[in-house]
Amino acid sequence: MKKISVIGLGYIGLPTAALLANSGYKVSGVDVNEQTVNIINQGKIHIVEPDLDAFVRSAVTSGNLKASIEPKQADIFMICVPTPFKPNGEIPEPDLSHVIDAARYIAPHVQVGNLVILESTSPVGTTERVQQVLREQGVNTDEIHIAYCPERVLPGRIMIELLENDRIVGGLDPQSTALVSAFYRSFVKGKV
C-alpha cells in the first residue's frame, strides 16, 4: 500500500487526503496549524464543505488518515498549499512562498523513486521551481519524479468534483508524467 503525504490541509488538501484515505491509501496529512491537526485527528473538520465530514470521519476511523505538523516519509508527496495573490500594481502576482516552504519542508523526507506532485494553483514554471528548491535542499532530483496537477474544483462540490472531474497532469519528464497519470487514474473517475 502506497503512503501519501498531503502537505496543507485546507480546502483542497483535506478533501484530497480524505478521499485518498477512503480509497485505501495510507495518508499522512501535514499542516502547520496544530489546532487544525488536532481537529482532524478527532475525525472532525475545520472547514465547511458538504460531505467532507463523513469522508474525514471514515478516513480517521479506518486508521488510513493521520494528521501531523511534521512530514513523514512517503511514496508520494502532494503539495496542496495556498497561493494567494499579493497586491502588485495593476497585475496581481501569486504568492508562491507557501509552495517554496512546503518543498523545503518535505526535502529531508524525499527519497529515491518518490513522486512529488504540485497541486496548488500556480503560474507556469512553478513545478521547475519546486525541483530547484528540492535540489538546493540536497535532494538528488534526478532520482525522483516531479509533476503537476492543477486543482480544478468548486467550493460546495469539492468531494464530487475531486472524483468526477477530468484531470490534466504533466511531469518534468516522461516517467514522471506516466507515474502521476497512473496515480490519478487509481482514484479519479474522470479522464486523466
N, C-alpha and C positions, 0 to 999 in steps of 0.2 A: 504494500500500500504506500503510495507516494505521500510524502509530507509536504504540506504547503505552508508558507509563511506569508500572511497578508499584512502589509505594513500600512497602517492607517485604518481605523475602524469607524469611519464616518458614513456618509450616505451611500458610498459605493463600496468601501472596504468591508463594512459589517454585513450587508446583504450578500456580497460575494463570498465572504468567509462562511456564512451560514449555509448558503447554497452548496458550496463545495463540501462542507462537513456532512450535509444531508445526502450528498452524492457518494459518500463512502471514503472521502479523503480525510486524513488526519491534518487538522488545521490549527496552526498557531497564529492567533490574531495579535498584532502588536500595535499599541497606541501609547503616546507619550502622556496621556491623561490617566492618572491612577484611578480616579473615580469612574471613568468610562470602563476601564479594565475590570474593576470590582463589580459594576453593574452587570456586565456581560457574563462574568463568571457565575453570577447568580441565575443565569438564564433569562435575564431581563434586557430591555433595550433602553437606550438613552436618546433615541431619535424617533420621530413619528413616521411610520411607513406601513401601509396595510400589509398584513400577513407576516411581516418581519418578526414579530414577537413569537409566533408559533415556530418559525424556522430556527430562531436562536434558541428557544427553549429546547426543541428537539435535538439540535446540534450539541448543546452543552450537556443535556441529559445522557446522550449516547456516548459522551466522552470524546467525540471527534472534534470539538471546538474548545480550545482553552485560550484565554486572553492573557497577555502579559505586557510588561513595559519593555522588556528586553527581547530582542530577536533570538531565535534559536536556529540550529542547523536545520535545513530543509532541502528538498529536491528542487522545489520551485519557489521563488520569491516574487510576490506581486506587489508592486508599489502603487498604492491607491490613496495618495495624499492630495490635499487641496492644492490647486494652482490658481489662486485668486488674482484678479487684475490689480496692478498697482497704478495709481494715477501717474501719468507721464505725458503731460501735454494733451494734444488732441487725439493721439492714438494710444489707447490703453495697452500696457505691456504686461504679460503674465509674470507673476512672481514664482520663479522656479526654486526658491530657497528650500521649500519642503521636500521637493524631489531630490535635490542635491544632498540635503541632510539625511534623507532615507537611504540613499545609495551609500553614504559614508557609514550609516548605522548598521547596514547589513554586511558591509565588506568583510569584517572579521569572521563571518559565518558562511560566506560563499565558498564552495568547494568545487573541485574539478567535476565537470559534467552538469552542474546546476543550470537551471533556466531562470533568468531574471526577466520579468515582464513589467514594463511600464504601462499602467492603465490610466494614469492621471491624464486629463486633457492637457495637451502640451503642443507647443509650436514645433515645426519641422526642425530637426537637429537635436531634440532633447534626448532621444534614445542614445545618440552618439555621445552626448554629454554625460549620461549615466555611465556609459562604458569608460569614458575618460576619468570620471571620479573614482570608479572601482579600480582602475589601473593605478591612479595616484595613491590609492589606499593599499596597494601591494597585491591586488588580485591579478593573476595571470588571465587576462580576458581572452586569450587565445584558447583557453581550456574550459570556457563556459559559453553559454548561449544567452544572447540578449535579444529581446523582442519588444514589440509594442502592440497594444490592442486598445484603441481609444474607447472610452466609456461612452455609451450612447443610450441612456435611459431617461425616462421622465419620472419625476417625483410623483408618488401615488400609484405608480405601476412598476416600480423597480423589480420586485420579485418575479413578475410576469415577464418583463422585458429582458431581464438577465438570462432567462431560459429561452425565450422565443425569438428575440432579435437576431438578425444576421450579424456576423462579426467580420470586421476587416482586421487582419493581422499581418504583421511583417517582422522579419528578423533582420539582424545586421549581416547575416549570411544565409545561404540556402538551408543549412542544417538547423539553424535557429528557427527559421520560418516553418520548416517541417515539424519541429518539436512543438512550437506554440500552436500550430494548426491542430495537431493531434490532441493536445491538451484541451483546447476549447471544444473540439468535437466530442470529448468524453462527457460533457455535461450540457452543451448548448443544443437546442432543437433546431435553431435557425441555421442558415448556411454559414460556413466559415470560409 
